[in-house]
Amino acid sequence: MGLEKVLLGALAGVAVGVVIGVLFAPEKGSVTRKKITQKSEDYADILKSKFDEFVDSVTEKVQDMSDVVSEEKAKA
């Protein structure tokens, strides 16, 4: 299992834990809904950031491999 999948799973687990914790907190429903909305937006931002980092990493690796292939073709 790749590091990216582990991080994604961990983030999903944390998000679920936060939502469950907030749902069982002794507060008014409107306050709880606002907290859930805010936390979900926060975690969505974190997840998007991690995904963007992953895409950048993969893009960089593909570019590196493409450069190596081009160099080898030039040698041939």
DSSP file (Angstrom, degrees, kcal/mol; ACC not computed):
  #  RESIDUE AA STRUCTURE BP1 BP2  ACC     N-H-->O    O-->H-N    N-H-->O    O-->H-N    TCO  KAPPA ALPHA  PHI   PSI    X-CA   Y-CA   Z-CA
    1    1 A M              0   0    0      0, 0.0     2,-0.1     0, 0.0     0, 0.0   0.000 360.0 360.0 360.0 133.8    0.0    0.0    0.0
    2    2 A G     >  -     0   0    0      1,-0.1     4,-1.9     4,-0.0     3,-0.2  -0.316 360.0-114.6 -78.2 160.1    1.4    3.4   -1.0
    3    3 A L  H  > S+     0   0    0      1,-0.2     4,-2.7     2,-0.2     5,-0.2   0.855 115.7  58.4 -59.7 -36.7    2.0    6.3    1.4
    4    4 A E  H  > S+     0   0    0      1,-0.2     4,-2.5     2,-0.2    -1,-0.2   0.905 105.8  48.0 -62.7 -41.5   -0.6    8.3   -0.4
    5    5 A K  H  > S+     0   0    0     -3,-0.2     4,-2.6     2,-0.2    -1,-0.2   0.886 111.1  51.0 -66.8 -37.9   -3.3    5.7    0.3
    6    6 A V  H  X S+     0   0    0     -4,-1.9     4,-2.5     2,-0.2    -2,-0.2   0.933 112.1  46.7 -64.3 -45.5   -2.2    5.5    4.0
    7    7 A L  H  X S+     0   0    0     -4,-2.7     4,-2.7     2,-0.2    -2,-0.2   0.914 112.7  49.7 -62.9 -42.8   -2.5    9.3    4.3
    8    8 A L  H  X S+     0   0    0     -4,-2.5     4,-2.4     1,-0.2    -2,-0.2   0.919 112.2  47.8 -62.5 -43.8   -5.8    9.4    2.5
    9    9 A G  H  X S+     0   0    0     -4,-2.6     4,-2.4     2,-0.2    -2,-0.2   0.896 111.8  50.0 -63.1 -40.8   -7.1    6.6    4.8
   10   10 A A  H  X S+     0   0    0     -4,-2.5     4,-2.5     2,-0.2    -2,-0.2   0.920 111.2  48.5 -64.8 -43.8   -5.8    8.4    7.9
   11   11 A L  H  X S+     0   0    0     -4,-2.7     4,-2.5     1,-0.2    -2,-0.2   0.911 111.7  49.6 -62.6 -41.7   -7.4   11.7    6.9
   12   12 A A  H  X S+     0   0    0     -4,-2.4     4,-2.4     2,-0.2    -1,-0.2   0.910 111.1  49.9 -63.5 -41.6  -10.7   10.0    6.2
   13   13 A G  H  X S+     0   0    0     -4,-2.4     4,-2.4     2,-0.2    -2,-0.2   0.906 111.3  48.1 -63.2 -42.5  -10.6    8.3    9.6
   14   14 A V  H  X S+     0   0    0     -4,-2.5     4,-2.6     2,-0.2    -2,-0.2   0.920 111.0  51.4 -63.8 -43.2   -9.9   11.5   11.3
   15   15 A A  H  X S+     0   0    0     -4,-2.5     4,-2.4     1,-0.2    -2,-0.2   0.923 111.2  47.0 -61.1 -44.9  -12.7   13.2    9.5
   16   16 A V  H  X S+     0   0    0     -4,-2.4     4,-2.5     1,-0.2    -1,-0.2   0.914 112.0  51.4 -63.2 -42.7  -15.2   10.5   10.4
   17   17 A G  H  X S+     0   0    0     -4,-2.4     4,-2.5     1,-0.2    -2,-0.2   0.899 110.1  48.7 -61.3 -41.8  -14.0   10.7   14.1
   18   18 A V  H  X S+     0   0    0     -4,-2.6     4,-2.7     2,-0.2     5,-0.2   0.931 111.5  49.2 -64.9 -45.2  -14.5   14.4   14.2
   19   19 A V  H  X S+     0   0    0     -4,-2.4     4,-2.4     1,-0.2    -2,-0.2   0.929 113.3  46.4 -61.5 -45.0  -18.0   14.2   12.7
   20   20 A I  H  X S+     0   0    0     -4,-2.5     4,-1.6     1,-0.2    -1,-0.2   0.919 112.9  50.4 -63.7 -42.6  -19.0   11.5   15.2
   21   21 A G  H  < S+     0   0    0     -4,-2.5     4,-0.3    -5,-0.2    -2,-0.2   0.905 112.3  46.5 -61.3 -42.4  -17.5   13.4   18.1
   22   22 A V  H >< S+     0   0    0     -4,-2.7     3,-1.1     1,-0.2    -1,-0.2   0.889 108.5  56.0 -68.5 -38.8  -19.3   16.6   17.1
   23   23 A L  H 3< S+     0   0    0     -4,-2.4    -1,-0.2     1,-0.3    -2,-0.2   0.839 110.7  44.6 -62.6 -32.4  -22.6   14.8   16.6
   24   24 A F  T 3< S+     0   0    0     -4,-1.6    -1,-0.3    -5,-0.2    -2,-0.2   0.406  87.4 113.7 -94.1   3.0  -22.5   13.4   20.2
   25   25 A A  S <  S-     0   0    0     -3,-1.1     2,-2.1    -4,-0.3     7,-0.1  -0.493  78.4-114.9 -73.1 143.7  -21.4   16.7   21.8
   26   26 A P  S    S+     0   0    0      0, 0.0     2,-0.3     0, 0.0    -1,-0.1  -0.452  74.6 112.6 -82.1  70.9  -24.0   18.3   24.1
   27   27 A E  S    S-     0   0    0     -2,-2.1     5,-0.0    -5,-0.2    -2,-0.0  -0.861  74.6 -76.7-132.6 168.6  -24.8   21.4   22.0
   28   28 A K     >  -     0   0    0     -2,-0.3     4,-2.4     1,-0.1     5,-0.2  -0.257  43.5-115.8 -61.8 153.1  -27.7   22.8   20.1
   29   29 A G  H  > S+     0   0    0      1,-0.2     4,-2.8     2,-0.2     5,-0.2   0.875 114.2  53.5 -59.2 -40.3  -28.3   21.3   16.7
   30   30 A S  H  > S+     0   0    0      2,-0.2     4,-2.0     1,-0.2    -1,-0.2   0.895 110.4  47.0 -65.6 -38.6  -27.6   24.5   14.8
   31   31 A V  H  > S+     0   0    0      2,-0.2     4,-2.3     1,-0.2    -1,-0.2   0.913 112.8  49.9 -66.9 -42.6  -24.2   24.9   16.6
   32   32 A T  H  X S+     0   0    0     -4,-2.4     4,-2.6     1,-0.2    -2,-0.2   0.917 109.9  50.1 -62.6 -44.1  -23.4   21.3   15.8
   33   33 A R  H  X S+     0   0    0     -4,-2.8     4,-2.6     1,-0.2    -1,-0.2   0.895 110.0  50.8 -62.7 -39.8  -24.3   21.7   12.2
   34   34 A K  H  X S+     0   0    0     -4,-2.0     4,-2.6     2,-0.2    -1,-0.2   0.912 111.0  48.7 -63.4 -41.7  -22.1   24.8   11.9
   35   35 A K  H  X S+     0   0    0     -4,-2.3     4,-2.9     2,-0.2     5,-0.3   0.920 111.6  49.0 -63.9 -43.5  -19.2   22.9   13.5
   36   36 A I  H  X S+     0   0    0     -4,-2.6     4,-2.7     1,-0.2     5,-0.2   0.926 112.2  49.0 -62.1 -44.0  -19.7   19.9   11.1
   37   37 A T  H  X S+     0   0    0     -4,-2.6     4,-2.1     2,-0.2    -2,-0.2   0.935 113.7  45.8 -60.7 -46.7  -19.8   22.3    8.1
   38   38 A Q  H  X S+     0   0    0     -4,-2.6     4,-2.5     1,-0.2    -2,-0.2   0.931 114.6  46.8 -64.1 -46.0  -16.7   24.1    9.2
   39   39 A K  H  X S+     0   0    0     -4,-2.9     4,-2.8     1,-0.2     5,-0.2   0.905 111.4  51.3 -64.0 -40.6  -14.7   20.9   10.0
   40   40 A S  H  X S+     0   0    0     -4,-2.7     4,-2.2    -5,-0.3    -1,-0.2   0.891 110.8  48.7 -65.8 -36.7  -15.8   19.3    6.7
   41   41 A E  H  X S+     0   0    0     -4,-2.1     4,-2.2    -5,-0.2    -1,-0.2   0.912 111.7  50.0 -65.7 -41.7  -14.6   22.4    4.8
   42   42 A D  H  X S+     0   0    0     -4,-2.5     4,-2.2     1,-0.2    -2,-0.2   0.938 113.7  44.3 -60.7 -47.3  -11.3   22.4    6.7
   43   43 A Y  H  X S+     0   0    0     -4,-2.8     4,-2.9     1,-0.2    -1,-0.2   0.844 110.0  55.4 -69.7 -32.7  -10.8   18.7    5.9
   44   44 A A  H  X S+     0   0    0     -4,-2.2     4,-2.5    -5,-0.2    -1,-0.2   0.906 108.8  48.8 -64.1 -40.0  -11.8   19.2    2.3
   45   45 A D  H  X S+     0   0    0     -4,-2.2     4,-2.4     2,-0.2    -2,-0.2   0.921 112.5  47.6 -63.9 -43.4   -9.1   21.9    2.0
   46   46 A I  H  X S+     0   0    0     -4,-2.2     4,-2.6     2,-0.2    -2,-0.2   0.931 112.9  48.6 -62.8 -45.7   -6.5   19.6    3.6
   47   47 A L  H  X S+     0   0    0     -4,-2.9     4,-2.6     1,-0.2    -2,-0.2   0.902 111.2  49.8 -62.7 -41.9   -7.5   16.7    1.3
   48   48 A K  H  X S+     0   0    0     -4,-2.5     4,-2.7     2,-0.2    -1,-0.2   0.912 110.9  50.1 -62.9 -41.7   -7.4   18.9   -1.8
   49   49 A S  H  X S+     0   0    0     -4,-2.4     4,-2.3     2,-0.2    -2,-0.2   0.932 112.1  46.7 -62.1 -46.0   -3.9   20.2   -0.8
   50   50 A K  H  X S+     0   0    0     -4,-2.6     4,-2.3     1,-0.2    -2,-0.2   0.897 112.5  50.4 -63.6 -40.1   -2.7   16.6   -0.3
   51   51 A F  H  X S+     0   0    0     -4,-2.6     4,-2.8     2,-0.2    -2,-0.2   0.918 109.5  50.5 -64.2 -43.0   -4.1   15.6   -3.6
   52   52 A D  H  X S+     0   0    0     -4,-2.7     4,-2.6     1,-0.2    -2,-0.2   0.904 110.2  50.3 -61.2 -41.0   -2.5   18.5   -5.4
   53   53 A E  H  X S+     0   0    0     -4,-2.3     4,-2.4     2,-0.2    -1,-0.2   0.911 111.0  49.6 -61.7 -42.1    0.9   17.6   -3.8
   54   54 A F  H  X S+     0   0    0     -4,-2.3     4,-2.6     2,-0.2    -2,-0.2   0.926 111.1  48.2 -62.5 -46.2    0.4   14.0   -4.9
   55   55 A V  H  X S+     0   0    0     -4,-2.8     4,-2.8     1,-0.2    -2,-0.2   0.915 111.8  49.9 -62.0 -43.1   -0.4   15.1   -8.5
   56   56 A D  H  X S+     0   0    0     -4,-2.6     4,-2.5     2,-0.2    -1,-0.2   0.908 111.0  50.0 -61.0 -41.6    2.6   17.3   -8.5
   57   57 A S  H  X S+     0   0    0     -4,-2.4     4,-2.3     2,-0.2    -2,-0.2   0.927 112.8  45.4 -63.2 -46.2    4.8   14.5   -7.3
   58   58 A V  H  X S+     0   0    0     -4,-2.6     4,-2.6     2,-0.2     5,-0.2   0.914 112.4  51.8 -64.7 -42.6    3.5   12.1   -9.9
   59   59 A T  H  X S+     0   0    0     -4,-2.8     4,-2.4     1,-0.2    -2,-0.2   0.914 110.0  49.3 -59.9 -43.4    3.9   14.7  -12.7
   60   60 A E  H  X S+     0   0    0     -4,-2.5     4,-2.5     2,-0.2    -1,-0.2   0.913 111.6  48.5 -63.0 -42.9    7.4   15.4  -11.6
   61   61 A K  H  X S+     0   0    0     -4,-2.3     4,-2.4     2,-0.2    -2,-0.2   0.901 111.4  49.6 -65.6 -40.6    8.3   11.7  -11.7
   62   62 A V  H  X S+     0   0    0     -4,-2.6     4,-2.5     2,-0.2    -1,-0.2   0.910 111.2  49.7 -63.8 -41.6    6.7   11.2  -15.1
   63   63 A Q  H  X S+     0   0    0     -4,-2.4     4,-2.4    -5,-0.2    -2,-0.2   0.913 109.9  51.1 -63.6 -42.3    8.7   14.2  -16.4
   64   64 A D  H  X S+     0   0    0     -4,-2.5     4,-2.2     1,-0.2    -2,-0.2   0.925 111.6  47.3 -59.8 -44.5   11.9   12.7  -14.9
   65   65 A M  H  X S+     0   0    0     -4,-2.4     4,-2.5     1,-0.2    -2,-0.2   0.896 110.5  52.2 -64.7 -39.5   11.2    9.4  -16.6
   66   66 A S  H  X S+     0   0    0     -4,-2.5     4,-2.4     1,-0.2    -1,-0.2   0.893 108.6  51.0 -62.7 -40.0   10.4   11.1  -19.9
   67   67 A D  H  X S+     0   0    0     -4,-2.4     4,-2.4     2,-0.2    -2,-0.2   0.911 109.9  49.5 -63.3 -42.6   13.7   13.0  -19.7
   68   68 A V  H  X S+     0   0    0     -4,-2.2     4,-2.4     2,-0.2    -2,-0.2   0.924 111.4  48.8 -63.1 -44.5   15.6    9.7  -19.1
   69   69 A V  H  X S+     0   0    0     -4,-2.5     4,-2.4     1,-0.2    -1,-0.2   0.916 111.2  50.2 -62.2 -42.9   13.9    8.1  -22.1
   70   70 A S  H  X S+     0   0    0     -4,-2.4     4,-2.1     1,-0.2    -1,-0.2   0.905 110.7  49.6 -62.1 -41.3   14.7   11.1  -24.3
   71   71 A E  H  X S+     0   0    0     -4,-2.4     4,-1.5     2,-0.2    -2,-0.2   0.909 111.4  48.7 -63.9 -42.2   18.3   11.0  -23.2
   72   72 A E  H  X S+     0   0    0     -4,-2.4     4,-1.4     1,-0.2    -2,-0.2   0.885 110.3  51.2 -66.9 -38.3   18.5    7.3  -24.0
   73   73 A K  H  < S+     0   0    0     -4,-2.4    -1,-0.2     1,-0.2    -2,-0.2   0.896 107.9  52.9 -63.9 -39.0   17.0    7.7  -27.4
   74   74 A A  H  < S+     0   0    0     -4,-2.1    -1,-0.2     1,-0.2    -2,-0.2   0.840 108.0  51.3 -65.9 -32.5   19.5   10.5  -28.1
   75   75 A K  H  <        0   0    0     -4,-1.5    -1,-0.2     1,-0.2    -2,-0.2   0.810 360.0 360.0 -72.2 -30.4   22.3    8.1  -27.3
   76   76 A A     <        0   0    0     -4,-1.4    -1,-0.2    -5,-0.1    -2,-0.2   0.476 360.0 360.0 -73.1 360.0   21.0    5.4  -29.5
